[in-house]
Each structure stands twice: as C-alpha cells, then as structure tokens.
Amino acid sequence: TCNMTFEEFSGDHSAERMDSVASALEEVLYSALPQGCITVGVYEAAKSLNTDPDNVVLCLLATDEEDAKDVALQIHFTLIQAFCCENDINILRVNNMRRLAEILGGLKQGAEPMDLHCILVTNPHSSTWKDPALSKVNGFCRESRCLDQWVPVINLPER
C-alpha cells in the first residue's frame, strides 16, 4: 500500500537514508552467510528460484561498469527480475561488486572467482527470520515500488 505523498518521500530518499539501507544490507549478508542462507551465481539463483521461491527473502543483482555491455547478463537479469516481481520477492541492484566480494569472501577460498552477479538471501530452515536489518532493506524495496522504482539501486560504500 502506497499512501505517501511524493514530497514526503523524495526527502526520505536522502543520502544518509541510502547509506543506512546499504549498511543494513551488509548486516543481512553478514548474518545470512554463516547460516548458509546465501545462494551465489546466476544459474544457482535461477535453480533455487525455480524450486523454492517461497523461501527467498531478497534478490540482489550486482553489476560493474563493464557488465553494462554484457547482453546475455542483461537478459538473465530481466528474467530474474520478472520472476521476482511475480513471486513478490524484493530485488535490489547493487553497484559495487568488489565490496560484495569482500563481504562474501568467506564463501570459497581458493576456488575460482564467484559469480556475484546474482545473490539470493533465503530463510534459514523455513523459520521466519526476524531480522531488523532485513526488515529495513525490505521496507526500502517496498517504498521504492511505490515510486515505480521496481529495482532500486544501492551503492555499497567502500570500507
């Protein structure tokens, strides 16, 4: 439900608000990682969305400048976004892959680089995960949809 006026809202999407959503997102990733609630990779994410969409609480699509020219990746993104919209899964675009790699660095040491273009956060063992950071990120996604920004972009600040 969208009952905010545009004025209330545009002031709300201030720089410090974006920063607080970015740090909430980092918190979500840090707490989901040890619980095994992170799916990394376009194909892995597509498989997971297909078999168990109800368990997915957030979908991140990440790009760097050079990815803008990757047509295949853009097609994957379009399909994943459509699927998420249909299944009421919140989506965020993240534009700092290096920072994502740092946060998720604990996934696979020594293996080939991870495909961080698509990352899913899922519920641990179908329990309802009450995470204030996740609520904040999801609230931001909902508010963005009210403004017709179906896939809001978050910039993860360098640490």
N, C-alpha and C positions, 0 to 999 in steps of 0.2 A: 504494500500500500504506500502510495506516494502522496503525502499531504503537506509537503514543504513548499514554500514559495521559492522561486529561483533565487531571490535576493538572499534569503536565509542561507540558502545552500551554497551559492558561489563563494560567499565569505568563508564558509566552512571548509572548502577545499583548499585551505591555505597551505603554505609550505610546511608549517610546523605540524599540521594535520597529516600531510603526506609522510613526513618523517616518522610520526608516531605509528602510522599504518605500516611503514617499512620495518620499523623495529618490532612491531607486533608480528609481522610475517616472519622475521628472523627467529623470534621466540617460538613460533609454531613449528618451524623447521627443526630447530634445536630440540624441542621436546618430542617431536614425532619420530626423529631419527632413531634413538635408542629403542623405541617401541616397535620398530620395524614397520612404521606406517608411511613410508615414503616409497613411491614407485618412480623410477627414473627411466626416461627414454620414450621416444615417440611410439615405438611398436609395443613396448611393455605396457605403456599407459593405455593404448588403444585396446589391447587384450583385456586389461583389468576393467576398463570402462564397459567393455562388451559383456564380461562375465558377471561383474558385481557393481553396477553403477550406484546402487543404494549406499554402498559403503564409502564412496568417495566424498570427502568433505570440501576439497578445494583442488582446483587445477591451475597450475602455473605454466604459462607459455613464455619461454625466455629466448631473447634474440640479442645478437650483437649487430653492429653496422653491416658487416659482410653478409649476414643472413638475409637481408632485405632482398638480395638478388636471387636467393635460392627458391626457385619456383616450386619445386617438389615440397619443400618445407612449408611454404605458404599454403599449399593445398592441404597438407596434413593439418595445419593449424585451423584452416577453415572447417574441415570435417570435425575435428575435435571440439571446436567452439560450438558448432551446430549441435553436436551430441550433448554437450554440457548444458546448453540452453534448454534443450528438450527435456533433460533429466534434472533440471533445477540445481545444477552443480555450479558453484561460483567459480569464475575464471578471473585470473589476473595476468596481465603481461608484465614481465619483469625485464628490465633492460640493462642488467649488469650480470653477465654470466660468470665473470671472474669471481665476483663476490659469492654467487650461488655455489660455485665450485669450492670456495673456501669453507662455506657453511656445511656443505655436504661432503667435505673432504674425507670424512670418516667412512665413506661407503666401501670403496675398493682400493686399497693401497696396492700399488704395483701393477694394477690391471691397466688395460688400455683406457684412454680418457672416456669419461661417461658422456652419454648423450643427454645434456642438460636442457635440451630444447623443450621438453615436456616433463613436468613433475607432478605427480598426484600425491595428495595427502589423504590417507584413508583413516577410518575409525579403527582404533585398536579393538580387536575381538568383539566386534558388534556392540560393545558397551557404548553408551552415549558419552562422548568425550567432552566434559565441561571445561573448556579452556578459555579463559578470558581473552587471551591474545587471539585465538581463533574467532571468538565472537566479534572482536573488534574488526578483524580483516573481513569477515563475512558481512558485518554491518556496512562497512565501506563499499563492498561489492553491491549490496542491495541499494544503497543510496545512489551509487553511480548509475545503476539501471534506471532509477527514477529520472535521471538526466539523459537517458538514452545513451549512456556510455556502457555498452554491454560488456566490453572488455577493457576495464580501466588499466592504465599503465602505472606501475610503481617503479621508482628508481631506488635500488638498494644502495645506500651510501657506503663508500669505502670505509673500512675500519682501520 
